[in-house]
Amino acid sequence: MNRHRSTVFRRMKRAKQIAAQWEAYERIQADQRADPQHSRSIDHVPTAESCLKTAISEFETPRRLQDTALNYTSCAKPAESNTARTTVLDVESSTGHDARDVDGTEQCEEDWVDVPDHEEYPEVGCTISSPVKTKTNTFEESATIFSKPSDYRKTLCPCTEISVNGIVLMVLALGIRHSLTWVAQLGILGMIQTIFPKAKVPTTKHLLFQKIKRDTVDVKYHVFCPKCNIYLKPMTVLKEKVKCSICSTDLLAEKAAKYFCSMSVRDQLRDLFEGPHKLGREVLAFRANRKKKVQANIEDIFDGTVYQQQCKPGFLLSDPNSFSYNFFTDGVPMGHSGKSIWPIYLSINELPEKLRCKYMILGGLYIGPKEPNLNVFLEPFVKEANLLSSRGITWSNDGVNVVSRAVPMCAIADSPARCKLLNMQGHATKWGCTFCYHKKKPTDTSSIRKYLIPVGNFPPDRTAESVALDLEIAEIQCTAPKKEDRHWRGVYGPSSLATLNHFDICKNLTVDYMHCLLLGVARAHTNNLLSGNKAKFWNVDLRPKDFSINDVIAILDCRLLEIKPPKSITRPPQPLSCRGNWKASEWRSWLLFYCLVCLQGILKEEYLVHLAKLSVAFYILMQDSISPHELKEANDLLSSYQCDYQKYFGQDSMVYQVHLLQHVCVGVKRFGPLWTHSAFPYEGQNRYTLKLVTSPFSVVKQVVRRYLVNKAFPDLCVSLKCSDIVVDFCEETLSRQLKTYVYNSACYLLGKGYIVNFSEEECVALKACANDGDEQYFKDCLCYKRVLVKGFRVYALGCSEESATRTVNSYVNVYGLRSAVTEKIVLTPDGKLFFLVRQIIFEAGAIVVDKKYDEVQVQHVRKVQTFGDLS
C-alpha cells in the first residue's frame, strides 16, 4: 500500500511538471504572437499535446491518474502573474535532484562534487541562467530567484536580522548535531519557506548543495576487481565501465560496489592550516615552545628514538616548517547490515594532545561486506604520502608562503589489521608475530600451538633486512600447491607500506595498548580468575564441593559498585557479572584503579602480587613523564608477569596478547608514552563516521559528502556572512556551551550563587587567604556548588547534583601530589575565588603487596588515614 501510494504521489508530481511545461509553452506562443521579432524560436519546445501524451504513456497511469493530469493541465492558464510564478516554482521544486526510490527511501546517487552551476530543463527547452523574456518578465523573475546571491543575504522579514544564509547555516548545524538526513533538513527549510513565503529559501538538494559545496578537497573513487583483487583505475565520477586486465570482467563501478574513496590529504591539511582554525601556527609553534618537566624523561612522541632520528641534520624534521603524523586503519561493523567500514585516519603530532584528537583527517574510506585487500586500499594513500614528504604543501601564514613537508611517524592498528598491513600471516598462525620470530609451539597437554615462554634467549626481532630476505624466499614459495606453504616465516609477499618513504615496516609499527593490554591481557586475566570453580585462587573458608565462583563475583560486585570515580572517568563501574559487555575504557579503569582494591583480602596474596605487576607497569607507561629507570622497571615487571602468567594459568592460556607484552616497552622507547600511539582517539572518531550514514544507498558517497560539509562548516560561517545571532546559535548547538555561569580567572562558576553563614573554622581559613577581617565582607560572599577548571568539573562536598549520580568530583589534587576534598567554593565581593579544602592524609609509603612472593610498590593506589584541617 505504501509503495502504491508513493507511486501515485510521484506521478501526480510529474503531472504538475507537465502542466508547468504546457503553461510555459503557451506563454512562449503568446510572446511570439505579440513580438515576433524579439521572441525566441519554439521549434525545439514540445507541444502541450505531446507533453500530455508523454506523461500518460510513460507512466501507464490508471484512469483516475489520467483525470488528475488533465485537471492539472486545465488549471495551468497563466491568467495572472501570481499563478505563473507559483507554477514555475513547482517546476523548480520538482527537479530530479531530490531522488527517491519507489518505496520512498532517500537515495544519494548523484556525485555532489560535480553538481552543475545551473540546472538545465530539457523539457522546457531553456536554462535557468538564460530565461525566456516576456513583456511582464514574470517567468524571468521566477526562474532566476535562486541564482541571485543578494536574495540569500536579505532578511526573512523586517522584524529579524536573520537572512536566508543564516537559516541555511542553522539548519546545517542542527543536521550535524543530530545526524539529520538531507530530507529532514530540506523539510525544515520547506517549513521556513512556508512560514515566510516571500523568502527565497533553497528547498531542493540541488539548490542546497549549490549553496554549501566547497570544491577545495579533491575526491577520487578507485575501482578494483573483486575477483582478482587488483587496482584498476581512479575516477572522479562513477559512470563509466571498467574492464579488468587479468580476468577481462566488465565492471560498472557503482553498481558492482567494488570501489573505495580517497580524499586529498594535502588539500585537507591546507584547509586546516589556512582556515579559520589557523592550525598552521600551532604546528609551527608547539614543538619549539614545548617545555619538558624533566629533560631526560620520555614525555611525548618527540622524545622517542624514531622522532629524534628524523630531527637530525639532513632529515626532514630538522626543518622547523616540517611536521609528522600518525595514521590508523581498522574495520568497524555497520550495525547488523553485515558490512564493515574501513577508514584511514591521520593525526598531526605537532599539536597539543586535545587538538590531535579533534582535528583528524579522513584520507580514505572503504565500505563493503568483505575486508578489503589493504595492499590495494593503501596504494593511493601511499602515493600521496610520498608527495607530502617530497614536495610538501604550500600554505599562507599571514601572507607569507610556507612549504611544509610531512613524515609518517607511526602506523597504529590492532593485531589482525597489522598482519594485513604487512601482508603477513594472521597472529593465530605459526609465525604470527609481526615484531619478532617467536615460533608457536604445541603445549604439553595438547597439539594446539601457543606462544610459550622460551627456554634461554628470546627469538630475534624482525628487521627491514631480515624481512627483505624472507620476501625473496616467499616469492618462490608463492607457487606452492598448498596455501599454507605459500609463505616464508609468516611473510606472504610485498606490502604497500614498503614503498612508503621514511617509513620502516618493522620499526614504525607498534603495539596498541587498547587492544593488547585492555581488551586482551586484562580481560583474559580476569576471565581466568572468575571462570570455573577455581578455589585455589581465593581466600574462602569453603570446602571445594561447596565452592561457587558466583559467590565471589557477588562480593566483588558489591565492592565495585560502591566506588564513585570522578567524572573524568566517563564510565562508572559496572558489575563484573556483566564484564562481557565492558568497553576498553572500563577495562582501563579496572586495571588501574579498581582491581587491587576490590580483590584485596579475597584473592590470595600470591595471585594479587601477580596482577599488581601488570597494574603498576601499565601505570608507569601511561604517565606524562617516564624516566629511564621507570621504563626499565616497567619492562622487568612485564617480563616477570609473563612468566607467572604461564605458571599460574597454564600453557594453554599463553595467547598472542600475552606474548606482545615483551614488545610494549620497545614501543614506548620509540614513540613515547602509551597514550601517544593509542587507538582510543581513532576508535572514538569511528562513532562520528558511522553517524554520517543515514541511508543504505551509495554509503561511501554519503559519508564523503557529509564529512566534507562538516569540515567546511567553519568556512561557511565566514563565507555566508551571517549575523552574530546565527553564529552564536551554531556555536551553542555544536559545542554545547554552558548556559548559566560566571567567568572568573580562567574558571567557570556554574549555576547560581547562594549566601551561607560560614562556621568559625571556615572564617579563619578565609581570613588567612583573603587578608580581610571585616564581618560584612564574609556576609557578601557567594558560594557555588560547581566550577569548571581547565575542562574538569569540581563539585563542593555534598552537592545534590553529585550525590544523585555515581560520581564524586569533590576530591582534587592541590600543588602536585597533595590531595584534598573540596568543601565550599567561595566567590568574594572583590572577585576573588577560593576553595575551602580539607587535606587528605594517606598512610605512610605506598602499598607494598606481600614481600613473601615479590615486592611490588603500588604508588597510584593509596590508603586514606585521616583528614587534615580546613585551608
ABEGO torsion letter per residue (X at the ends): XAAAAAAAAAAAAAAAAAAAAAAAAAAAAAAAAABAAABBBAAABBBAAAAAAAAAAAAGBBAAAAAAAAAAAAAABBABAAAAAAAAAAAAAABAABBBBAAGBBBBABBAAABBABBBBAAAGBBAABBBBBAAGAAAAAAAAAABAAAAABBABAABABBAAAAAAAAAAAAAAAGBBAAAAAAAAAAAAAABAABBBBABAAAAAAAABBAABBBBBBBBBAAAGBBABBBABBABBBBBAAAGBBBBAAAAGBBBBBBBAAAAAAAAAABAAGAAAAAAAAAAABBBABAABBABAAABAAAAAAABBGBAAABAABBBBBBBBBBBBBEAAGBBBBBBBBBBAABBAAAAAABBBBABBBBBABBBBAAAAAAAAAAAAAAAAAAEBBBBBGGBBBBBBBBBABBBBBAAAAAAAAGBBBAABABABAABABBBBBBAABABBBBBBBBEBBBBBBBAAAAAAAAAAAAAAAABABAAABBBGGBABBBAAAABBGBBAAAABBBBAAAAAAABAAAAAAAAAABEBBAAABBBBBBAAABBAAAAAAAAAAAAAABBBBAABABBBBBAAAAAABBAAAAAAAAAAAAAAAABGABBAAAAAAAAAAAAAAAAAABABBBAAAAAAAAAAAAAAAAAAAAAAEAAABBAAAAAAAAAAAAAAAAEBAAAABAAAAAAAAAAAAAABABABGAAAAAAAAAAAAAAAAAAAAAAGBBAAAAAAAAAAAAGBBABBBBBGGBBBBEBBBBBBBBAAAAAAAAAAAGBABAAAAAABBBBABBBBGGBBBBBBGBAAAAABABBAABBBBGEABBBBBABBBBBAAGBBBBBBBBBBBBBEBBBBGAAABBBBBAABBBBABBBBBX
